[in-house]
Amino acid sequence: MKIVKVLGNDRRHKVFVYALSTCAWCKKTKKFLEDHGIEFEYVDVDLCSKEDIEVIRSELERRGAPMSFPYIIIDDNVGILGFREDELKEALGV
């Protein structure tokens, strides 16, 4: 699974994004994080192998999340489905 790390000055939170490479909302989420200098990691699920997609599906099911994107995990406990700018700002303190 190809996990991409985007460096940023704000490392207060551990942020991970499950995304699709062709999804406009996923791109907006990544841009929001970059624009706010937040360090994060992401994986474009549609570019993963079938085996990796099953691992991702299991992880999302464990969290009670659907296979919908973007899905943002903050500090391993906050899950935000979709591009929700207000929720992101609150959870990240920006």
Jmol script that loads the backbone (N, CA, C; Angstrom):
load data "model"
ATOM      1  N   MET A   1       0.861  -1.179   0.000  1.00  0.00           N
ATOM      2  CA  MET A   1       0.000   0.000   0.000  1.00  0.00           C
ATOM      3  C   MET A   1       0.901   1.233   0.000  1.00  0.00           C
ATOM      4  N   LYS A   2       0.649   2.148  -0.921  1.00  0.00           N
ATOM      5  CA  LYS A   2       1.472   3.351  -1.027  1.00  0.00           C
ATOM      6  C   LYS A   2       0.867   4.461  -0.173  1.00  0.00           C
ATOM      7  N   ILE A   3       1.500   4.695   0.970  1.00  0.00           N
ATOM      8  CA  ILE A   3       1.074   5.770   1.866  1.00  0.00           C
ATOM      9  C   ILE A   3       1.980   6.968   1.600  1.00  0.00           C
ATOM     10  N   VAL A   4       1.359   8.107   1.338  1.00  0.00           N
ATOM     11  CA  VAL A   4       2.097   9.331   1.022  1.00  0.00           C
ATOM     12  C   VAL A   4       2.092  10.229   2.256  1.00  0.00           C
ATOM     13  N   LYS A   5       3.271  10.736   2.607  1.00  0.00           N
ATOM     14  CA  LYS A   5       3.375  11.675   3.731  1.00  0.00           C
ATOM     15  C   LYS A   5       3.555  13.076   3.174  1.00  0.00           C
ATOM     16  N   VAL A   6       2.707  13.989   3.643  1.00  0.00           N
ATOM     17  CA  VAL A   6       2.797  15.394   3.252  1.00  0.00           C
ATOM     18  C   VAL A   6       3.302  16.158   4.473  1.00  0.00           C
ATOM     19  N   LEU A   7       4.482  16.737   4.343  1.00  0.00           N
ATOM     20  CA  LEU A   7       5.082  17.450   5.465  1.00  0.00           C
ATOM     21  C   LEU A   7       4.386  18.778   5.699  1.00  0.00           C
ATOM     22  N   GLY A   8       4.335  19.155   6.969  1.00  0.00           N
ATOM     23  CA  GLY A   8       3.756  20.440   7.343  1.00  0.00           C
ATOM     24  C   GLY A   8       4.347  20.913   8.646  1.00  0.00           C
ATOM     25  N   ASN A   9       4.188  22.192   8.936  1.00  0.00           N
ATOM     26  CA  ASN A   9       4.717  22.758  10.181  1.00  0.00           C
ATOM     27  C   ASN A   9       3.868  22.392  11.388  1.00  0.00           C
ATOM     28  N   ASP A  10       2.600  22.101  11.169  1.00  0.00           N
ATOM     29  CA  ASP A  10       1.682  21.774  12.268  1.00  0.00           C
ATOM     30  C   ASP A  10       1.640  20.257  12.430  1.00  0.00           C
ATOM     31  N   ARG A  11       2.317  19.788  13.477  1.00  0.00           N
ATOM     32  CA  ARG A  11       2.391  18.351  13.748  1.00  0.00           C
ATOM     33  C   ARG A  11       1.702  18.007  15.066  1.00  0.00           C
ATOM     34  N   ARG A  12       0.769  18.845  15.496  1.00  0.00           N
ATOM     35  CA  ARG A  12       0.090  18.610  16.778  1.00  0.00           C
ATOM     36  C   ARG A  12      -0.784  17.366  16.748  1.00  0.00           C
ATOM     37  N   HIS A  13      -1.253  17.002  15.566  1.00  0.00           N
ATOM     38  CA  HIS A  13      -2.170  15.880  15.440  1.00  0.00           C
ATOM     39  C   HIS A  13      -1.646  14.875  14.429  1.00  0.00           C
ATOM     40  N   LYS A  14      -1.988  13.616  14.662  1.00  0.00           N
ATOM     41  CA  LYS A  14      -1.706  12.569  13.674  1.00  0.00           C
ATOM     42  C   LYS A  14      -2.924  12.508  12.761  1.00  0.00           C
ATOM     43  N   VAL A  15      -2.728  12.814  11.487  1.00  0.00           N
ATOM     44  CA  VAL A  15      -3.845  12.884  10.535  1.00  0.00           C
ATOM     45  C   VAL A  15      -3.598  11.888   9.404  1.00  0.00           C
ATOM     46  N   PHE A  16      -4.612  11.066   9.142  1.00  0.00           N
ATOM     47  CA  PHE A  16      -4.539  10.100   8.049  1.00  0.00           C
ATOM     48  C   PHE A  16      -5.808  10.223   7.216  1.00  0.00           C
ATOM     49  N   VAL A  17      -5.641  10.247   5.898  1.00  0.00           N
ATOM     50  CA  VAL A  17      -6.774  10.424   4.985  1.00  0.00           C
ATOM     51  C   VAL A  17      -6.855   9.220   4.043  1.00  0.00           C
ATOM     52  N   TYR A  18      -8.018   8.589   4.032  1.00  0.00           N
ATOM     53  CA  TYR A  18      -8.337   7.609   3.005  1.00  0.00           C
ATOM     54  C   TYR A  18      -9.036   8.387   1.903  1.00  0.00           C
ATOM     55  N   ALA A  19      -8.510   8.300   0.684  1.00  0.00           N
ATOM     56  CA  ALA A  19      -9.012   9.126  -0.407  1.00  0.00           C
ATOM     57  C   ALA A  19      -9.088   8.318  -1.699  1.00  0.00           C
ATOM     58  N   LEU A  20      -9.650   8.966  -2.712  1.00  0.00           N
ATOM     59  CA  LEU A  20      -9.632   8.453  -4.076  1.00  0.00           C
ATOM     60  C   LEU A  20      -8.882   9.474  -4.926  1.00  0.00           C
ATOM     61  N   SER A  21      -8.087   9.002  -5.849  1.00  0.00           N
ATOM     62  CA  SER A  21      -7.259   9.913  -6.652  1.00  0.00           C
ATOM     63  C   SER A  21      -8.089  10.812  -7.563  1.00  0.00           C
ATOM     64  N   THR A  22      -9.315  10.404  -7.877  1.00  0.00           N
ATOM     65  CA  THR A  22     -10.157  11.152  -8.813  1.00  0.00           C
ATOM     66  C   THR A  22     -11.254  11.964  -8.126  1.00  0.00           C
ATOM     67  N   CYS A  23     -11.297  11.940  -6.815  1.00  0.00           N
ATOM     68  CA  CYS A  23     -12.395  12.545  -6.043  1.00  0.00           C
ATOM     69  C   CYS A  23     -12.122  14.026  -5.765  1.00  0.00           C
ATOM     70  N   ALA A  24     -13.041  14.881  -6.195  1.00  0.00           N
ATOM     71  CA  ALA A  24     -12.883  16.332  -5.966  1.00  0.00           C
ATOM     72  C   ALA A  24     -12.889  16.669  -4.479  1.00  0.00           C
ATOM     73  N   TRP A  25     -13.734  16.007  -3.699  1.00  0.00           N
ATOM     74  CA  TRP A  25     -13.795  16.287  -2.254  1.00  0.00           C
ATOM     75  C   TRP A  25     -12.526  15.820  -1.546  1.00  0.00           C
ATOM     76  N   CYS A  26     -11.957  14.729  -2.026  1.00  0.00           N
ATOM     77  CA  CYS A  26     -10.689  14.251  -1.474  1.00  0.00           C
ATOM     78  C   CYS A  26      -9.578  15.261  -1.754  1.00  0.00           C
ATOM     79  N   LYS A  27      -9.563  15.795  -2.964  1.00  0.00           N
ATOM     80  CA  LYS A  27      -8.568  16.802  -3.323  1.00  0.00           C
ATOM     81  C   LYS A  27      -8.742  18.062  -2.479  1.00  0.00           C
ATOM     82  N   LYS A  28     -10.000  18.452  -2.233  1.00  0.00           N
ATOM     83  CA  LYS A  28     -10.260  19.635  -1.390  1.00  0.00           C
ATOM     84  C   LYS A  28      -9.762  19.395   0.033  1.00  0.00           C
ATOM     85  N   THR A  29      -9.945  18.173   0.523  1.00  0.00           N
ATOM     86  CA  THR A  29      -9.491  17.840   1.873  1.00  0.00           C
ATOM     87  C   THR A  29      -7.971  17.946   1.962  1.00  0.00           C
ATOM     88  N   LYS A  30      -7.273  17.351   1.016  1.00  0.00           N
ATOM     89  CA  LYS A  30      -5.802  17.421   1.003  1.00  0.00           C
ATOM     90  C   LYS A  30      -5.333  18.866   0.888  1.00  0.00           C
ATOM     91  N   LYS A  31      -5.975  19.644   0.026  1.00  0.00           N
ATOM     92  CA  LYS A  31      -5.602  21.050  -0.144  1.00  0.00           C
ATOM     93  C   LYS A  31      -5.844  21.845   1.136  1.00  0.00           C
ATOM     94  N   PHE A  32      -6.964  21.589   1.799  1.00  0.00           N
ATOM     95  CA  PHE A  32      -7.264  22.252   3.078  1.00  0.00           C
ATOM     96  C   PHE A  32      -6.138  21.980   4.075  1.00  0.00           C
ATOM     97  N   LEU A  33      -5.744  20.722   4.209  1.00  0.00           N
ATOM     98  CA  LEU A  33      -4.688  20.365   5.156  1.00  0.00           C
ATOM     99  C   LEU A  33      -3.373  21.033   4.772  1.00  0.00           C
ATOM    100  N   GLU A  34      -3.036  20.995   3.495  1.00  0.00           N
ATOM    101  CA  GLU A  34      -1.799  21.630   3.036  1.00  0.00           C
ATOM    102  C   GLU A  34      -1.837  23.141   3.263  1.00  0.00           C
ATOM    103  N   ASP A  35      -2.956  23.772   2.935  1.00  0.00           N
ATOM    104  CA  ASP A  35      -3.080  25.228   3.090  1.00  0.00           C
ATOM    105  C   ASP A  35      -2.936  25.659   4.542  1.00  0.00           C
ATOM    106  N   HIS A  36      -3.300  24.776   5.475  1.00  0.00           N
ATOM    107  CA  HIS A  36      -3.184  25.093   6.902  1.00  0.00           C
ATOM    108  C   HIS A  36      -1.886  24.565   7.513  1.00  0.00           C
ATOM    109  N   GLY A  37      -0.995  24.063   6.668  1.00  0.00           N
ATOM    110  CA  GLY A  37       0.317  23.605   7.126  1.00  0.00           C
ATOM    111  C   GLY A  37       0.278  22.366   7.988  1.00  0.00           C
ATOM    112  N   ILE A  38      -0.765  21.572   7.861  1.00  0.00           N
ATOM    113  CA  ILE A  38      -0.929  20.395   8.707  1.00  0.00           C
ATOM    114  C   ILE A  38      -0.237  19.198   8.059  1.00  0.00           C
ATOM    115  N   GLU A  39       0.633  18.558   8.817  1.00  0.00           N
ATOM    116  CA  GLU A  39       1.289  17.355   8.333  1.00  0.00           C
ATOM    117  C   GLU A  39       0.278  16.209   8.348  1.00  0.00           C
ATOM    118  N   PHE A  40       0.264  15.426   7.275  1.00  0.00           N
ATOM    119  CA  PHE A  40      -0.680  14.305   7.210  1.00  0.00           C
ATOM    120  C   PHE A  40      -0.163  13.228   6.279  1.00  0.00           C
ATOM    121  N   GLU A  41      -0.794  12.079   6.378  1.00  0.00           N
ATOM    122  CA  GLU A  41      -0.520  10.977   5.478  1.00  0.00           C
ATOM    123  C   GLU A  41      -1.822  10.612   4.787  1.00  0.00           C
ATOM    124  N   TYR A  42      -1.699  10.060   3.580  1.00  0.00           N
ATOM    125  CA  TYR A  42      -2.903   9.622   2.876  1.00  0.00           C
ATOM    126  C   TYR A  42      -2.604   8.436   1.981  1.00  0.00           C
ATOM    127  N   VAL A  43      -3.670   7.743   1.637  1.00  0.00           N
ATOM    128  CA  VAL A  43      -3.590   6.671   0.655  1.00  0.00           C
ATOM    129  C   VAL A  43      -4.746   6.865  -0.317  1.00  0.00           C
ATOM    130  N   ASP A  44      -4.444   6.766  -1.612  1.00  0.00           N
ATOM    131  CA  ASP A  44      -5.489   6.798  -2.628  1.00  0.00           C
ATOM    132  C   ASP A  44      -5.950   5.361  -2.839  1.00  0.00           C
ATOM    133  N   VAL A  45      -7.108   5.055  -2.277  1.00  0.00           N
ATOM    134  CA  VAL A  45      -7.606   3.682  -2.228  1.00  0.00           C
ATOM    135  C   VAL A  45      -7.785   3.094  -3.625  1.00  0.00           C
ATOM    136  N   ASP A  46      -8.223   3.898  -4.575  1.00  0.00           N
ATOM    137  CA  ASP A  46      -8.456   3.386  -5.925  1.00  0.00           C
ATOM    138  C   ASP A  46      -7.166   2.969  -6.643  1.00  0.00           C
ATOM    139  N   LEU A  47      -6.019   3.347  -6.106  1.00  0.00           N
ATOM    140  CA  LEU A  47      -4.743   2.965  -6.711  1.00  0.00           C
ATOM    141  C   LEU A  47      -4.100   1.776  -5.991  1.00  0.00           C
ATOM    142  N   CYS A  48      -4.799   1.217  -5.008  1.00  0.00           N
ATOM    143  CA  CYS A  48      -4.288   0.098  -4.219  1.00  0.00           C
ATOM    144  C   CYS A  48      -4.612  -1.238  -4.875  1.00  0.00           C
ATOM    145  N   SER A  49      -3.875  -2.249  -4.461  1.00  0.00           N
ATOM    146  CA  SER A  49      -4.155  -3.611  -4.921  1.00  0.00           C
ATOM    147  C   SER A  49      -5.444  -4.111  -4.256  1.00  0.00           C
ATOM    148  N   LYS A  50      -6.007  -5.171  -4.809  1.00  0.00           N
ATOM    149  CA  LYS A  50      -7.215  -5.758  -4.217  1.00  0.00           C
ATOM    150  C   LYS A  50      -6.969  -6.185  -2.778  1.00  0.00           C
ATOM    151  N   GLU A  51      -5.792  -6.708  -2.513  1.00  0.00           N
ATOM    152  CA  GLU A  51      -5.453  -7.137  -1.153  1.00  0.00           C
ATOM    153  C   GLU A  51      -5.424  -5.942  -0.197  1.00  0.00           C
ATOM    154  N   ASP A  52      -4.808  -4.862  -0.639  1.00  0.00           N
ATOM    155  CA  ASP A  52      -4.743  -3.660   0.204  1.00  0.00           C
ATOM    156  C   ASP A  52      -6.133  -3.064   0.416  1.00  0.00           C
ATOM    157  N   ILE A  53      -6.962  -3.100  -0.602  1.00  0.00           N
ATOM    158  CA  ILE A  53      -8.330  -2.582  -0.457  1.00  0.00           C
ATOM    159  C   ILE A  53      -9.090  -3.383   0.594  1.00  0.00           C
ATOM    160  N   GLU A  54      -8.867  -4.674   0.666  1.00  0.00           N
ATOM    161  CA  GLU A  54      -9.525  -5.496   1.689  1.00  0.00           C
ATOM    162  C   GLU A  54      -9.034  -5.127   3.088  1.00  0.00           C
ATOM    163  N   VAL A  55      -7.744  -4.827   3.212  1.00  0.00           N
ATOM    164  CA  VAL A  55      -7.195  -4.374   4.497  1.00  0.00           C
ATOM    165  C   VAL A  55      -7.847  -3.052   4.895  1.00  0.00           C
ATOM    166  N   ILE A  56      -7.969  -2.145   3.941  1.00  0.00           N
ATOM    167  CA  ILE A  56      -8.592  -0.840   4.196  1.00  0.00           C
ATOM    168  C   ILE A  56     -10.055  -1.027   4.564  1.00  0.00           C
ATOM    169  N   ARG A  57     -10.759  -1.886   3.832  1.00  0.00           N
ATOM    170  CA  ARG A  57     -12.172  -2.153   4.130  1.00  0.00           C
ATOM    171  C   ARG A  57     -12.326  -2.660   5.569  1.00  0.00           C
ATOM    172  N   SER A  58     -11.460  -3.565   5.973  1.00  0.00           N
ATOM    173  CA  SER A  58     -11.513  -4.103   7.342  1.00  0.00           C
ATOM    174  C   SER A  58     -11.258  -3.013   8.376  1.00  0.00           C
ATOM    175  N   GLU A  59     -10.286  -2.153   8.100  1.00  0.00           N
ATOM    176  CA  GLU A  59      -9.969  -1.053   9.024  1.00  0.00           C
ATOM    177  C   GLU A  59     -11.154  -0.096   9.158  1.00  0.00           C
ATOM    178  N   LEU A  60     -11.774   0.253   8.037  1.00  0.00           N
ATOM    179  CA  LEU A  60     -12.917   1.161   8.081  1.00  0.00           C
ATOM    180  C   LEU A  60     -14.106   0.502   8.790  1.00  0.00           C
ATOM    181  N   GLU A  61     -14.337  -0.777   8.525  1.00  0.00           N
ATOM    182  CA  GLU A  61     -15.421  -1.492   9.213  1.00  0.00           C
ATOM    183  C   GLU A  61     -15.184  -1.516  10.720  1.00  0.00           C
ATOM    184  N   ARG A  62     -13.926  -1.745  11.118  1.00  0.00           N
ATOM    185  CA  ARG A  62     -13.574  -1.761  12.544  1.00  0.00           C
ATOM    186  C   ARG A  62     -13.913  -0.421  13.201  1.00  0.00           C
ATOM    187  N   ARG A  63     -13.778   0.645  12.441  1.00  0.00           N
ATOM    188  CA  ARG A  63     -14.081   1.982  12.945  1.00  0.00           C
ATOM    189  C   ARG A  63     -15.547   2.357  12.777  1.00  0.00           C
ATOM    190  N   GLY A  64     -16.329   1.452  12.165  1.00  0.00           N
ATOM    191  CA  GLY A  64     -17.743   1.743  11.939  1.00  0.00           C
ATOM    192  C   GLY A  64     -17.967   2.742  10.816  1.00  0.00           C
ATOM    193  N   ALA A  65     -17.003   2.828   9.907  1.00  0.00           N
ATOM    194  CA  ALA A  65     -17.084   3.795   8.812  1.00  0.00           C
ATOM    195  C   ALA A  65     -17.403   3.064   7.504  1.00  0.00           C
ATOM    196  N   PRO A  66     -18.118   3.716   6.616  1.00  0.00           N
ATOM    197  CA  PRO A  66     -18.402   3.114   5.313  1.00  0.00           C
ATOM    198  C   PRO A  66     -17.202   3.259   4.369  1.00  0.00           C
ATOM    199  N   MET A  67     -17.249   2.573   3.259  1.00  0.00           N
ATOM    200  CA  MET A  67     -16.216   2.718   2.218  1.00  0.00           C
ATOM    201  C   MET A  67     -16.577   3.933   1.380  1.00  0.00           C
ATOM    202  N   SER A  68     -16.576   5.102   2.012  1.00  0.00           N
ATOM    203  CA  SER A  68     -16.846   6.375   1.348  1.00  0.00           C
ATOM    204  C   SER A  68     -15.673   7.292   1.630  1.00  0.00           C
ATOM    205  N   PHE A  69     -15.425   8.190   0.700  1.00  0.00           N
ATOM    206  CA  PHE A  69     -14.215   8.999   0.778  1.00  0.00           C
ATOM    207  C   PHE A  69     -14.499  10.459   0.487  1.00  0.00           C
ATOM    208  N   PRO A  70     -13.719  11.357   1.080  1.00  0.00           N
ATOM    209  CA  PRO A  70     -12.591  11.086   1.956  1.00  0.00           C
ATOM    210  C   PRO A  70     -13.053  10.663   3.350  1.00  0.00           C
ATOM    211  N   TYR A  71     -12.213   9.898   4.008  1.00  0.00           N
ATOM    212  CA  TYR A  71     -12.420   9.570   5.416  1.00  0.00           C
ATOM    213  C   TYR A  71     -11.146   9.968   6.131  1.00  0.00           C
ATOM    214  N   ILE A  72     -11.268  10.899   7.075  1.00  0.00           N
ATOM    215  CA  ILE A  72     -10.113  11.473   7.759  1.00  0.00           C
ATOM    216  C   ILE A  72     -10.095  10.972   9.197  1.00  0.00           C
ATOM    217  N   ILE A  73      -8.952  10.455   9.612  1.00  0.00           N
ATOM    218  CA  ILE A  73      -8.779   9.991  10.991  1.00  0.00           C
ATOM    219  C   ILE A  73      -7.781  10.926  11.658  1.00  0.00           C
ATOM    220  N   ILE A  74      -8.200  11.478  12.794  1.00  0.00           N
ATOM    221  CA  ILE A  74      -7.356  12.414  13.534  1.00  0.00           C
ATOM    222  C   ILE A  74      -7.044  11.813  14.895  1.00  0.00           C
ATOM    223  N   ASP A  75      -5.759  11.694  15.203  1.00  0.00           N
ATOM    224  CA  ASP A  75      -5.276  11.164  16.479  1.00  0.00           C
ATOM    225  C   ASP A  75      -5.833   9.771  16.781  1.00  0.00           C
ATOM    226  N   ASP A  76      -6.056   8.986  15.754  1.00  0.00           N
ATOM    227  CA  ASP A  76      -6.532   7.605  15.870  1.00  0.00           C
ATOM    228  C   ASP A  76      -7.900   7.459  16.516  1.00  0.00           C
ATOM    229  N   ASN A  77      -8.605   8.569  16.787  1.00  0.00           N
ATOM    230  CA  ASN A  77      -9.916   8.399  17.426  1.00  0.00           C
ATOM    231  C   ASN A  77     -11.035   9.236  16.817  1.00  0.00           C
ATOM    232  N   VAL A  78     -10.731  10.328  16.157  1.00  0.00           N
ATOM    233  CA  VAL A  78     -11.770  11.154  15.532  1.00  0.00           C
ATOM    234  C   VAL A  78     -11.862  10.776  14.061  1.00  0.00           C
ATOM    235  N   GLY A  79     -13.048  10.399  13.614  1.00  0.00           N
ATOM    236  CA  GLY A  79     -13.255  10.082  12.215  1.00  0.00           C
ATOM    237  C   GLY A  79     -14.218  11.075  11.584  1.00  0.00           C
ATOM    238  N   ILE A  80     -13.824  11.653  10.468  1.00  0.00           N
ATOM    239  CA  ILE A  80     -14.673  12.613   9.761  1.00  0.00           C
ATOM    240  C   ILE A  80     -14.891  12.081   8.347  1.00  0.00           C
ATOM    241  N   LEU A  81     -16.143  11.890   8.000  1.00  0.00           N
ATOM    242  CA  LEU A  81     -16.497  11.394   6.676  1.00  0.00           C
ATOM    243  C   LEU A  81     -16.853  12.567   5.777  1.00  0.00           C
ATOM    244  N   GLY A  82     -16.169  12.683   4.659  1.00  0.00           N
ATOM    245  CA  GLY A  82     -16.430  13.756   3.718  1.00  0.00           C
ATOM    246  C   GLY A  82     -15.639  15.004   4.065  1.00  0.00           C
ATOM    247  N   PHE A  83     -15.688  15.968   3.161  1.00  0.00           N
ATOM    248  CA  PHE A  83     -15.007  17.245   3.397  1.00  0.00           C
ATOM    249  C   PHE A  83     -15.926  18.123   4.230  1.00  0.00           C
ATOM    250  N   ARG A  84     -15.659  18.163   5.513  1.00  0.00           N
ATOM    251  CA  ARG A  84     -16.434  18.953   6.469  1.00  0.00           C
ATOM    252  C   ARG A  84     -15.483  19.978   7.085  1.00  0.00           C
ATOM    253  N   GLU A  85     -15.389  21.138   6.424  1.00  0.00           N
ATOM    254  CA  GLU A  85     -14.404  22.141   6.822  1.00  0.00           C
ATOM    255  C   GLU A  85     -14.551  22.546   8.287  1.00  0.00           C
ATOM    256  N   ASP A  86     -15.770  22.788   8.738  1.00  0.00           N
ATOM    257  CA  ASP A  86     -15.978  23.198  10.135  1.00  0.00           C
ATOM    258  C   ASP A  86     -15.508  22.119  11.107  1.00  0.00           C
ATOM    259  N   GLU A  87     -15.813  20.851  10.809  1.00  0.00           N
ATOM    260  CA  GLU A  87     -15.390  19.759  11.691  1.00  0.00           C
ATOM    261  C   GLU A  87     -13.868  19.613  11.683  1.00  0.00           C
ATOM    262  N   LEU A  88     -13.268  19.769  10.517  1.00  0.00           N
ATOM    263  CA  LEU A  88     -11.816  19.696  10.431  1.00  0.00           C
ATOM    264  C   LEU A  88     -11.168  20.817  11.233  1.00  0.00           C
ATOM    265  N   LYS A  89     -11.661  22.027  11.076  1.00  0.00           N
ATOM    266  CA  LYS A  89     -11.107  23.168  11.802  1.00  0.00           C
ATOM    267  C   LYS A  89     -11.202  22.946  13.314  1.00  0.00           C
ATOM    268  N   GLU A  90     -12.353  22.470  13.763  1.00  0.00           N
ATOM    269  CA  GLU A  90     -12.539  22.241  15.202  1.00  0.00           C
ATOM    270  C   GLU A  90     -11.618  21.150  15.711  1.00  0.00           C
ATOM    271  N   ALA A  91     -11.561  20.028  15.003  1.00  0.00           N
ATOM    272  CA  ALA A  91     -10.752  18.899  15.458  1.00  0.00           C
ATOM    273  C   ALA A  91      -9.256  19.212  15.427  1.00  0.00           C
ATOM    274  N   LEU A  92      -8.840  20.043  14.478  1.00  0.00           N
ATOM    275  CA  LEU A  92      -7.417  20.360  14.319  1.00  0.00           C
ATOM    276  C   LEU A  92      -7.001  21.656  14.987  1.00  0.00           C
ATOM    277  N   GLY A  93      -7.956  22.418  15.491  1.00  0.00           N
ATOM    278  CA  GLY A  93      -7.636  23.667  16.164  1.00  0.00           C
ATOM    279  C   GLY A  93      -7.084  24.737  15.234  1.00  0.00           C
ATOM    280  N   VAL A  94      -7.640  24.838  14.028  1.00  0.00           N
ATOM    281  CA  VAL A  94      -7.173  25.866  13.086  1.00  0.00           C
ATOM    282  C   VAL A  94      -8.281  26.861  12.804  1.00  0.00           C
TER     283      VAL A  94
END
end "model"
wireframe off; spacefill off
backbone 0.3
color backbone group
